[in-house]
Amino acid sequence: MKSYQKESTFEKLMRILFIWVVLICVLTPFIWVILSSLKTPTDLSKPISLFFTPIFDNWINVLTGDIPIHFVNSFIVGFVTVGISLLVGLPAAYSISQFKTGGNLTRMSILISEVVPSAVLVVPIFLVSYYMEVNGTILPVILAHLTFILPIVTWFLIGFFDAVPKSLEEQAMIDGCTRFEAFIKIILPQVLPGIGAASIFGFVLSWNDMFYALILGGQDTQTLPVAIAGYNTFRGVQLGEMSVAILVSAIPTIIISFFIQKHLIKGMGGGAVKG
């Protein structure tokens, strides 16, 4: 019988204090951006001022400008990138998990591309897109995003496939299913939470990327991070409108992250070498 020591009043107070400190550190920048989005240029010159007359000019200027177009560009790039990553990563992860394809070396080398500097890949991708006459479109951006999102998605899915008992597939095949039918009808439903988590995590990575989109994208195909950086002009930083654009960009990822956090942890741990 295990005995548990009762938490002392001091330990409880310290735990609560620590939680509040973390919350303040996390929420303060977000609250500051919200306040900045409602301030006039004059009020923005007093960043610590909490008393001001809120205005919505910044929101109107941003939402009636080009930001919605860049929002759509980011969504298209992320959606297509994740779709291709799933199309390739699902069978790859299944093969590595169930058939040990390539052994532990393959399993551990999947993420090697994550340590390769982005600058090493951007020049070849730019040259290929130039010779194919698709430079300035979203196609080279999608290709660049695949170089780091496809390995991440595959890594996630390996962990979820590892958690599925092989006996389920074997029983389905005994009952007359082909391996493909067993995969579609039995295995895939078991890993749907993992597919959702991997998809959303990959989408968030694509959504937040600026480096590839800045170099490979065109004026009409800018994604949100590039558009947000554009508020830093030769006349200075348009802080109010930039704050609105940051909120427009951040809110979807915050909502998505809230719903996938449990599966996110499971996927990151499950992709490691399985004994």
N, C-alpha and C positions, 0 to 999 in steps of 0.2 A: 504494500500500500504506500503510495507516494505521499509525502507530506509537503504542503506548499506553504511557504512563509508569507504571512500577511503583509501586504504593502504598507509601509509606514506612511505617516502623514507627510513627512518631508519628501519621500520618494514620489508620492502622488503629486505634490505641489511642483516638484522639479519636472515631472513628466508633463504636466499641464503647461508649465512655463515654456518648456522646449517646444511643445506643439504650437503655442502662440507665437514664439519667435520664428518658427518655420513658416507659419501662415503669413506673418507680417512680411517676411522676406519675399515670399512668393507673390502675394497679392499687391504689395505696394507699387511695383512697376506697372501692373495692369491697371490699378486704380488711377495712377498718375497719367497713363495714356488716355483713359476715359475722360478725365478732367481736362486734359489738353485739347481733346477733340471738341470741347464745348467752350473754349476760350477764344477771345479776340486776340489779335497780334499784340495788343498792349498788355493784356492779362498774361500772355505767354512769357512776357519779359519778367514776370514775377512767378517763377515756377512753383514756389512753395506756398503760394497764396491759395487758401481754400474758400475764400469768400469773393465771389464774382457773379456777374449776371450771365448765365449760360446763353449761348447762341447756337443755332443749328446751321449757320452758313457753311461751315466746313463740311458737314454731312451732305448738304444739298449740292455743293460744288463737286464733291467726290462721286456721289451716287448718280449724278447727271453727267459726269465726265466719262473718261475711258476706263475707269476701274472695273465696271461690270464686264466690259469686253475682256480685260485681262483676267478677270475671275473665271470667265468661260474658258479662256485659253488654258489656264492652270488646271481646270477640271478635265478638259479633253486630254491633255498630256498625262495627267495622273490616271485617268480611267483607262486609256489605251495601254499605258505602260503596265498597269496592274493586270489588265486582261491578258496581255502577251506573257507576262511573268507567270500567271496561273496556268496558262495553256502549256507552257514549257516546264514549269516548276512542279506541277502536280505529278506527271508521270516520272519525272526525275527523282523527286522525293520518295515516291512509292517504290521505285526500283532500288534506290539506295537503302531504304528502310527494310523492305521485305526480302530482297534478294542479295543484300550486302554488295551491290555492284561497286566495284573498285575498292572495296574494303574500307577500313578506317581512314586511309589516306585520302580517298575521294571525299569522305564525309568532312574531314577537317580542312581540306584544301578549297572547299566551296567559297569560303569567305576571304580567300587570298586577294581577290579583286578589291576588297574594302580597304586594304592597306596601300594600294597603288594610288599615288597622287593623281588628282583629277587632271592636272596640267599635262600628264603623260598621255592621257587618252583624248583630250580635247582637240589636239592638232590632227591626228589621223581621222577622227570623226568629221572635223571641219573639211579636210581635203576630200574625203569620200563624198560628203554632201555637195561640195563644190563641183566635182566632176560629174555627179549625178544630177546637177542643176536643181537641187532641192534645198540649197542653203538659204537661210532666212525664213524657212517654214518651221512647223513644229516637228517634222519628221526627224531631223538630226537631234533635236532635244529629247524626243522619245527614245531614240537609239542610245543616247548618252545615259539617260536614266536607267535603261535596262542593264547597263554595266554594273550598277550597284544595287538595284532593287531586285532583279532576278535572283541573285545569290541569296539575298536576305529572305525572300519569300520561300525559296527552296529549303533553306536552313530551318525556317519555322515549321514547314510542313513535315519535314523529317521527324521532328519531335512528336507531332500529333499522330503520324502513321506508326511510330514506334509504340504508342500507347494502345493501338488496336490489336487485340489478341489474334494471332494467326489462325486459331481454331475457327473463328467466324468465317473466314474465307474458305478454309478447307471444308467446313460443313456445307457451305453453299455449293461448292463444286461437287461434293458427294451427292447433293440433291439434284444435280443436273445442270447447274450453271456453268458457263464457260468462265475463264479467268476474267475476261473483260466484263461479263455480266455481274460477276461477284464483286468486281471493283466498283461498278456503277451502283448496284443495288444494295450492297452490304457495307463496303469500306467507306465510300464517299459520305454517306449519311453520318458515319461515326466521326468524321473529321470536319464537318461543316463549321463548328465553332472555330477551329484552327484556320480554315480557309478564310473565314470572315476576319479573324484577327490579323492574319498575314496580309490580306488584301488592304485592310484599312491602314495598317502600319506602313506598307509600301506606298500607299496613296499619300500619306502624310509626308513621307520622305520626298516624294516627287513634288508635292505641293510647296515644300519649304526650300527646294533647291533654287539657288540663284546663279551659281557659277556657270553651269552649262547653258542655262536659259539666256544669260547675258551675252555669251560669246556666240552661241549657235543660233539663237532666235533672231527674228527680224523686228522691225519697228511695229508691224501689225500683229506680230505673234508673241509679243512680250507676255510673260507670266506675271503673277502678282508681285513676287519678290523684286523683280526688275523694275516694275512700275512704281513700287514703293520707294526704291532707291532714287527714282527720278525726281522725287520731291526735294532732293538736295540739289538745288540749282545754283547758277552763278550769282543769283541775287540773295542767296542764303537758303536755309532750310525752311520750307513751308511746313512748320511743325504741326499746326492745327490739322491741315489736310492729310499730312503724313500719319498722324495719330488715328484719324478715321480709317485710312487705308489699312493700317496695322490691325485695327479691330476687325475690319471686314475679313482680313486674311486669317486672323487668329481664332475667331469664334468657332468656325467649323471644326478646326483641328482639336480645340479644347473639348467640344461636345463629343467628337469621335473618340478621343483618348479616354474619356470617362467611361464609355461603354465597353472598351476592349481591354482595360488594364489587367483583368484577371487572366484572360487568354494570352495576353502579351507576355506575362511572366512565365507562363507555362511553355510557350513556344520558344522563348530564349533559352530556357533550361533544357528543354527536350531535344534540341538539336545537337547536343554534345554527344561524345562517343558513348555508345551504349555497350555495356559489358557483355 
